[in-house]
Amino acid sequence: MPDPTRSGSAHPRWDAEERHQNGRSAVIRAVAPGRVNLIGDHTDYLGGLVLPMAIHLGTTVEGQPGGDTVTLTSTDQAQPAVVALDVEDPAAVEPGWARYVAGVVAEVRPATGFTGTVTTTLPIGGGLSSSAALEVAVALALGFEGTPLELAETCQRAEQRASGVPSGIMDQLASAAGVEGHALLIDCRSLEVRPVSVPDDVEIVVVDSGEARTLVGSAYAERRAQAEMAEAVIGPLRDATTLDLKKLQDPVTAARARHVMTENARVWAFAEALAEGWPAEAGALMAASHASLRDDYEVSTPGLDALVERLSATPGVHGARLTGAGFGGCVVALTEPGALDEGWKVRPAAGARVLTS
Ligand code: GLA
């Protein structure tokens, strides 16, 4: 199976000539999907395994190169983003959404500015990686050239600079390297991406808990630090065994480590269950993942737990779990077709690309 991150042609590129056809700047349209993570949360920043899927909802940046700022208006935002090409501190830029644009400008450092619009079909801040989709679409619109992996790494740095959160690479890599009809088994140590076909006889439904994600930044950084504390004692959690776990004296550190270790194992098993067409097994792994995120990693909330419980008890639902960072946001469910009549039925989509006209 080809690794979509290594291919240099995952999205069409354009050269300087195309960007300035007949002395006039071509209109550039860059589209980037959001993502839902089927299983494997709080493992990416520890070199673990994740299984996200790029979805058919996404963000489009359309406009023309030129000028000495990157100026974007958004149908969903009152204030435009106006970012100087030499922006130094993306986290200080106003309004808040412009920080993600500024983070990309600071990483890509385009030679000329850009003026255009942003539109999205993603719920903003709802746990489907609207910020990653925005970053990836902006980077492509600004002329970023490189492999999908390089695009994702650039946008991960942009996200970290914009938000101050030490986030992993999953969201940006899913958006950059998505494969139509497939989820992506990503090894966050080797950064190899293996597409896993999503069977036709299941639906993937995302339901918003309605709970705004709070404390995501500080609690996320705290969890990451706790897991790294465990790694300082027993080495990479990716390679650790249950015997190693016993060396961790502090029960909280041990619980954080246990989540990461068991979650990595569940991702492998889930990928196999999906590929073999065993939805009941896949659903059971999702339930176990949610319990581990709730009890060992402590990133769930009463609202997410109640939603997972209600969805899981619905006939035709194979399994459900919180998806993404947690602390509010969305739940993802694997179901028989038509089992749930709520939320977003998301379809596996191709990764980000550029269209010029
Ligand atoms: C957020 C981060 C990702 C990942 C998830 C948790 O979405 O951006 O890198 O760590 O949380 O799995």
Residues whose N, C-alpha, C, O or C-beta is under 5 A from the ligand:
A	BS01	GLA	G40 D41 H42 T43 D44 S167 G168 I169 M170 D171 G324 A325
